[in-house]
């Protein structure tokens, strides 16, 4: 998966998701997709790198995050 493909994938995922809160399992799945980018391209673009840091911090805290806040975070990072 390339950086551009991840951007398309996450935007589609966020557009279709209807959950109230994002789960740790979902965060791990997103992180795994980011790791695919890293394995294919060897580098993450700036936005994805910062999004990964946000995801890793969220996983550490295990605090429930409203899906709307998660989506808003990606939109701010990707803007």
Helices and strands as residue ranges (DSSP letters): H 3-16, E 21-22, H 24-41, H 46-61, E 65-66, H 67-78
